Amino acid sequence: MAQRGAFFVAHACRPTATWLGAFAVLVTLAAMLTASPVVAAPKEDHISGSDLLCLALNVYREARNQPIEGQLAVAHVTLNRYETDDLPTICDVVFKTGNFAWTKDPNVVKEWPHDEAAWDMAQRVAHQALVDPAADPVKGSTYFHTVSTEPDWAPGLVRVGRIGDHVFYRTRNLAAAPTP
């Protein structure tokens, strides 16, 4: 039995390219968090490294082809939902069923970001959004869609504006947000 356990530990902990890549990202995110103060969200005392990672993944998946302002807008929509939802973490907001299109495809969820420059920028944008929540370019928006779609939930919301290929919305009554 001890040999089986030793075999498992030796092989389960063997570094692979994916494991090393994930570790490098977490080290980078940890360095970013310690390099500058992160303004805590009112409902949390701190934002975890996992939350920063989830926020960066959401920016990467939803907006990597958008201008920086558009990427920042998507980060703020995620953070605005975090502030208005009854979910305990940013990761819960990102992976809540139906919140973001990319999370509906398990193959996309499992795939690590492959465009290194876009991934680096998404991490920087996520960090910036956490550091300066007042710099929200979409003024409290909690919804967005691409210009190529017309979701049935959009008419019930207030259009805030368009940045790049995304249109941003907020609720009419912030206390009663519809589920897209």
Secondary structure, DSSP 8 states (H G I E B T S, - for coil): -HHHHHHHHHHHTS--HHHHHHHHHHHHHHHHHHHS-----TT-S---HHHHHHHHHHHHHHHTTS-HHHHHHHHHHHHHHHHHSS-SSHHHHHHSTTSSGGGG-HHHHHS----HHHHHHHHHHHHHHHH-TT--TTTT--EEEETT---TTGGGEEEEEEETTEEEEEESSTTS----
